[in-house]
Structure formats: C-alpha cells, structure tokens
Amino acid sequence: MADSARRTGRPRSAAADRAILDATRSALVELGWSGLTMGDVAVRAGVAKTTLYRRWANKSEMVVDAVAVLFDELELPDLGSLRADVESVVLSFAALLERPEAKTALMAVVAEATRDEALRSRIRTAVVERQKHLVVEGRRRAQARGELPPDAPGPEGAAAADRAADLIFDVIAGAVVHRSLVSAGSVTPVWARALTALLLHGLSPAAGPAPDGRGGPVGV
C-alpha cells in the first residue's frame, strides 16, 4: 500500500536530492561518521527529516548515494590509445579522491561496510557496478583500435569479458585508493604511467623501462 502511494505521489525533487547529498558530504567532513545524523542533514539541506526517510532507510544508504554521485563525475575521454585513456582515468580518479568530501565519505562507508554486509552490497551496486562502464567503454575502444583482441563469441566470451572488466576495475580502483588514502602517496603523472605500464604489460621486462627510468614498470 505504501509502495503504491509512493509511486503515485508527488515526484521526487532533483533539487532536494542534490541539497541532501551535498549536506551529507559536508556533515561528514565536519562531524565524521559517528556524529552524522539524519536530522542534522535535514537541517543543513533545508528539508523535513521525513523527506530523507522517504528516500533512504538509514544514513548508510544516504552516504553511499552521496559518494556515488561524486563518482558519476568520472569520464573517459577518447585520447586515441588505451595507454592514454587509462592514465587519464587514473589521474581523474585520484583528483576526485583529493577532495575532502570525497575522501571522507568514501573512507567512512568503506570502514562501516566491514561490519555491514547490506552496506557492502549497496556500495557494489551504487558505486562499483555503476562505474564499471568506464572499463567496458575503454576495452571496447581498444578493441576497435586493434590494441586488444576481440571478445570470444557467445555466452562464454561475454562471461570472460565481464570477468576482465571486474579485474581491471579492481586493479585500477584498488591501486589508486591505496596510494591516495592508505599509503598517502601522490598520484602523479609518472606514477599513473607506471601503473598503466604494469596493467598493460605485467611484470615482463619486455615492457621496457618505467617513465622515470628506474627499470621495469614497477620501478616507482
């Protein structure tokens, strides 16, 4: 009954959604996860608390969506080669993580998700699955240029392509998050080139010297 009323009621306001998610991120930066409340976000966004609960069951869901819209800003411009495309998205992702609201929100939901399987599932759906299109598009372009072999035909080929996209996403996102948020290193163009060389060529010496001249692609 409630679901039916919600579907036939007044449409959600995109402006209210933006205000709420903006308020969520700013509250996280100032208050941290433990200090963040739905009531505080409602006040900051200038909406009733019931407005929040019509959209999200709890603050975990709300924070994940606040993170997800930031990741939606990531793009993959066609720079003419797989190497350039990968380097570009690595640097763009790192720049996003330098923003206090992105860094704080992401670290908060990841920490909380270690104790909450439902939250982990929401992160996978709202962030990971939503951004995998960047990998899929990058592979498609590289295949069209002849830089990567085409996917095998049929269901097995599609399944293999999905596994490849998952792995590429994990490697790039994991490396950039670790570099930026765990080891607190800088994601410089040199580092991005070295990571890209490692991704494209592995540990083979045939990959050639790293951009900084210190041996193979892992010499960073």
Secondary structure as the mmCIF struct_conf table of DSSP 4:
data_model
#
loop_
_struct_conf.conf_type_id
_struct_conf.id
_struct_conf.beg_label_comp_id
_struct_conf.beg_label_asym_id
_struct_conf.beg_label_seq_id
_struct_conf.end_label_comp_id
_struct_conf.end_label_asym_id
_struct_conf.end_label_seq_id
HELX_RH_AL_P HELX_RH_AL_P1 ALA A 2 THR A 8
BEND BEND1 GLY A 9 GLY A 9
HELX_LH_PP_P HELX_LH_PP_P1 ARG A 10 SER A 13
HELX_RH_AL_P HELX_RH_AL_P2 ALA A 14 GLY A 35
HELX_RH_AL_P HELX_RH_AL_P3 MET A 38 ALA A 45
TURN_TY1_P TURN_TY1_P1 GLY A 46 GLY A 46
BEND BEND2 VAL A 47 VAL A 47
HELX_RH_AL_P HELX_RH_AL_P4 LYS A 49 ARG A 55
BEND BEND3 ALA A 57 ASN A 58
HELX_RH_AL_P HELX_RH_AL_P5 LYS A 59 PHE A 71
TURN_TY1_P TURN_TY1_P2 ASP A 72 GLU A 73
BEND BEND4 GLY A 80 SER A 81
HELX_RH_AL_P HELX_RH_AL_P6 LEU A 82 LEU A 97
TURN_TY1_P TURN_TY1_P3 GLU A 98 GLU A 98
BEND BEND5 ARG A 99 ARG A 99
HELX_RH_AL_P HELX_RH_AL_P7 PRO A 100 ALA A 113
TURN_TY1_P TURN_TY1_P4 THR A 114 ARG A 115
HELX_RH_AL_P HELX_RH_AL_P8 GLU A 117 ILE A 123
HELX_RH_PI_P HELX_RH_PI_P1 ARG A 124 VAL A 128
HELX_RH_AL_P HELX_RH_AL_P9 GLU A 129 ARG A 145
TURN_TY1_P TURN_TY1_P5 GLY A 146 GLY A 146
BEND BEND6 GLU A 147 LEU A 148
HELX_LH_PP_P HELX_LH_PP_P2 PRO A 149 ALA A 152
BEND BEND7 PRO A 153 PRO A 153
HELX_RH_AL_P HELX_RH_AL_P10 GLY A 154 VAL A 177
HELX_RH_PI_P HELX_RH_PI_P2 HIS A 178 VAL A 182
BEND BEND8 SER A 183 SER A 183
HELX_RH_AL_P HELX_RH_AL_P11 PRO A 189 HIS A 201
TURN_TY1_P TURN_TY1_P6 GLY A 202 LEU A 203
HELX_RH_3T_P HELX_RH_3T_P1 PRO A 205 ALA A 207
TURN_TY1_P TURN_TY1_P7 PRO A 211 ASP A 212
BEND BEND9 GLY A 213 GLY A 216
TURN_TY1_P TURN_TY1_P8 PRO A 217 VAL A 218
#
